[in-house]
Amino acid sequence: MLLLTSLSSVSFYLHNIGCRALEARWSDHGGSAVFRESIMEGLALARQYQAECWIADDRQLGPMLPADLEWVATDVLPALAESGIRRLAIVESEDLLNRELIQEAYIPPLEALPIEVRHFTDLPTARAWACGK
């Protein structure tokens, strides 16, 4: 595991565990502007390192704003698919409402994209699934 960058609310790691996987480990949401900047940085890293999987460690993400959820659903998920991401492993937020909002917002766009998604409660299992191990 290689630390690529550490921002105020998220750290991005690159794994080579049978495939190239980008892991976003959130420490908090940081507000809409910080969240969006962080996601854009992650997308750039996914493209740069030709990541095939994205592991979202959302346990410490905190509450998501509806506008940010919509932005991820309409803009970010298609951009992930275009960048070559084929699997999205989500380690669910500790906040029950946040988990439900994320699942509800992401299901419709993911059904139309070539990205397989699974939700997890622990990071090692998410990592193992991300690259088919």
C-alpha positions in Angstrom: 0.0 0.0 0.0 1.4 3.3 -1.1 0.2 6.7 0.3 -0.3 8.9 -2.7 -1.6 12.0 -1.0 -3.2 13.1 2.3 -5.7 16.0 2.2 -7.6 17.6 5.1 -10.5 15.1 4.9 -9.2 12.1 3.0 -6.0 10.1 2.3 -5.6 8.3 -1.0 -3.7 5.0 -1.2 -2.7 2.9 -4.1 -2.8 -0.9 -3.8 -1.4 -3.5 -6.1 -3.3 -6.5 -4.8 -3.9 -8.4 -8.0 -5.1 -5.2 -9.6 -4.6 -1.5 -9.2 -6.9 -0.2 -6.5 -7.3 3.3 -5.3 -8.4 3.6 -1.7 -10.0 6.7 -0.3 -9.9 6.7 3.5 -12.1 9.6 4.8 -11.6 11.3 8.1 -14.6 13.6 7.8 -16.8 15.3 5.1 -15.0 18.6 5.4 -17.9 20.6 3.9 -19.1 20.6 0.3 -16.2 22.4 -1.3 -13.5 20.3 0.4 -15.4 17.1 -0.4 -15.7 17.9 -4.0 -12.1 19.0 -4.3 -11.1 15.7 -2.7 -13.2 13.6 -5.0 -11.7 15.4 -8.0 -8.2 14.7 -6.7 -9.2 11.0 -6.4 -10.5 10.9 -9.9 -7.2 12.4 -11.2 -5.3 9.8 -9.2 -7.5 7.0 -10.6 -6.7 8.1 -14.1 -3.0 8.7 -13.5 -2.5 5.3 -11.9 -5.0 3.5 -14.2 -6.9 2.1 -11.2 -9.4 -0.7 -11.8 -11.1 -0.5 -8.4 -12.0 2.2 -6.0 -12.2 1.4 -2.3 -14.2 4.0 -0.4 -13.6 3.8 3.4 -16.6 5.9 4.4 -16.6 4.9 8.1 -15.6 8.4 9.2 -17.1 10.3 6.3 -19.8 12.0 8.3 -23.1 13.4 7.1 -23.5 13.9 3.3 -25.3 16.9 1.9 -28.1 16.1 -0.6 -26.4 18.2 -3.3 -23.1 16.3 -2.8 -24.9 13.0 -3.1 -26.6 14.1 -6.3 -23.3 15.4 -7.7 -21.6 12.0 -7.0 -24.5 10.1 -8.6 -24.7 12.3 -11.8 -21.1 13.4 -12.3 -18.6 11.3 -10.3 -19.9 7.8 -10.8 -19.9 8.1 -14.7 -16.5 9.7 -14.5 -15.2 6.7 -12.5 -16.6 4.3 -15.1 -14.9 6.4 -17.9 -11.6 6.3 -16.0 -11.6 2.5 -16.0 -13.0 1.7 -12.5 -14.9 -1.6 -12.7 -15.4 -2.3 -9.0 -16.5 0.0 -6.2 -16.1 -1.3 -2.7 -17.8 0.8 -0.1 -16.9 0.4 3.6 -20.1 1.9 5.0 -20.3 5.0 7.2 -20.8 4.5 10.9 -23.8 6.9 10.6 -26.9 4.9 9.8 -28.7 7.8 7.9 -25.6 8.4 5.9 -25.4 4.8 4.9 -29.0 4.8 3.7 -28.7 8.1 1.8 -25.6 6.9 0.0 -27.2 3.6 -1.0 -30.3 5.3 -2.2 -28.5 7.9 -4.2 -26.0 5.6 -5.9 -28.3 2.6 -6.9 -30.0 4.2 -10.0 -26.8 5.5 -11.7 -24.8 2.4 -10.9 -27.4 0.2 -12.6 -26.6 1.9 -15.9 -22.8 1.8 -15.5 -20.3 -1.0 -15.9 -19.3 -0.7 -12.3 -20.0 -3.5 -9.8 -20.6 -2.2 -6.3 -20.6 -3.9 -2.9 -21.0 -2.6 0.6 -18.8 -3.8 3.5 -18.5 -3.3 7.2 -14.7 -3.9 7.3 -11.8 -2.7 5.2 -9.9 -6.0 4.7 -12.9 -7.7 3.2 -13.5 -4.7 0.9 -9.9 -4.8 -0.3 -10.1 -8.5 -0.9 -13.3 -8.2 -3.0 -12.1 -5.1 -4.9 -9.5 -7.1 -6.9 -11.4 -10.4 -6.8 -9.3 -12.1 -4.1 
